[in-house]
Amino acid sequence: MIRDMSTFTRRDCMGLALTGLAGWPVLGHAADAPAASSAAPTAPVEIEGFKFEPSATVAGKPLLLNGATVSLILSVRTTVVALYLPHKQTTPEAALAEPGAKRLCFYSMREVSAKDLSNTFLDRLRQNAASEEIAANFIAIAQFGSAFSNRSKLVRGDFVVMDFNPTTNLTEMTLNGQKVGDAMQGESFFRMLMKIWMGPKVRPATRRGLLGDSNATAA
């Protein structure tokens, strides 16, 4: 049963830390479309009709498009997600360890319940983050879960951006250019967000897509 992420509390986080994460099923999550090239792109990358610029700026710092791919929710093609880092990385370990400004962003490919989207992200955090990480970031997790609480759904073309600013040590979210939710503290929390798409229980093709592997296919 999927838990409503907007009600995720400190008690829930501590319970996860004590009981561990065993038993959570792996949700469908794969790259079904061509991913960004392993070389740094010089032109916008287009996947399923959605374009990502080859570079971005967060907190005044230049970032490179590390990779982009399609992601599934409950086996349905739902979002096209991209990762921007200061330096191109080709392994999950290196990408997760990359310090400094970072960006995760995604387009909604279809109409999707905001509650279902948030709950799916919560499940993936449970599956892919260590219990100690979850316990240490319970406030940010709760803030993340409530970010879309004022919306009933996302529609095709909606664009969500999550930026980590190393100067303020905060992650901020926008939807179609408008700020949503509260700023979330800590670089460790942003690395948890990355694990929604790059964690150990994410399908390999999805990880490879965000690492720029153009040969990534559905697993």
Buried (B, 14 or more C-beta within 10 A) or exposed (E): EEBEBBEBEEEBBBEBBEEEBEEBEEBBBBBBBBBBBBEBBEEEBBBBEBEBEBEBEBBEBEBBBBBBBBBBBEEEBBBBBBBBBBEBBEEBEEBBEBEBBBBBBBBBBEEBBBBBBBBBBBBBBBBBBBBEBBBBBBBBBBBBBBBBBEBEBBEEEBBBBBBBBBEEBBBBBBBEEEEBBBBBBBBEBBBBBBBBBBBEBBBBBBBBBBBBBEEBBBE
